[in-house]
Amino acid sequence: MNPTVVFYDPSFPYAGERPDAEALAQLRERYIVADALSLAEALQSADAYVHLHGPYFPKAAWLAILAHAREGKGLLSVGGAPFRIPVAENQGRWVAEPEQTGYHQQLQIHEALPVDPAPIASLAASREVPQFEGRERLFTIEPTYGVVLHVTKADDQPGQLGSSGPMDARLYPLLKGISGCGLEREVAAPAVLLENTKGEFAGGRWIFINQVIRERFWQQGGAEAIGEWAEFTSAGVTEFWLKPNYASYEPGDRAVLTLQGQRLGAKRGETLDWTYTVRLYKAVQTEVQQAVPGDFQLPGPL
């Protein structure tokens, strides 16, 4: 198994609270912690890349970062809008360039728009993809970003404006900002999962934590959480389809279900053992309802 590479450099620009000595020791014990000058070389043999510097990244290492992503490998970015401010070395000092979108657009992130944290009263992990369940306490409510994706590149209608081909990726919220005042609406997603199923980055599983992290994160087990999330991204994308043999059935018909899986990314050639649990639920209302033109009343009491 190839290692996980963590990019952290104490002399490099950083957004948020830096890891303390204990957290940094934990990261060094389990992973390769690369500085800005050694990052490009370290990424050549990595399964997962952990980027702790948020918008700041070494300009000289960008092609290596992009090559890592194109191989369908894992990516975890922490600390704000990802890959937005290139930093170059000038006479022994790190100099940040103006904020720009050209780099993260190469990762199919067209834009990262700021989200006001004022309506957020609490943070909650996603139930559908529970990777952050139990880790909500690590985060404080902070300004965050919403990513605008451009993951449809195939043009299935030549000559028309824009593209309307298949989606190359799927986006899932991992950590949600919930509003107060009794409404409890989902108003932000400070952490998201992007799974690349087709196209240039097929198989790549990426997590973006689009807010800065504070001292609480490092003091309450953030280094351990980073390891769990990095391992999750390194596994790559696996898709499953559960398909019936017919769209509908007559009474007495026996349904046949086919479970189909496909593993993508850098580890697609490796063999894995899977355990599946399939549950079949019977509808409470099994009586067939006949549609009546012009009748829009619901059957039964409301």
Buried (B, 14 or more C-beta within 10 A) or exposed (E): EBBBBBBBBEEBBBBBBBBEEEBBEBBEEBBBBBBBBBBBEBBEEBBBBBBBBBBBBBBBBBEBBBEBBBBBBBBBBBBBBBBBBBBEBEEEEBEBEEEEBEBBEBBBBBBBEEBEBEBBBEBBBBEEBEBBEEBEEBBBBBBBBBBEBBBBBEEEEEEEEEEEEEBBBBBBBBBBBBBEEEEEEEBBBBBBBBBBBBBBBBBBBBBBBBBBBBBEBBEEBBBBBBBEBBBBBBBBBBEEEEEEEEEEEEEEEEEEEEEEEEBBBBBBEEEEEEEEEEEEEEEEEEEEEEEEEEEEEEEEEE
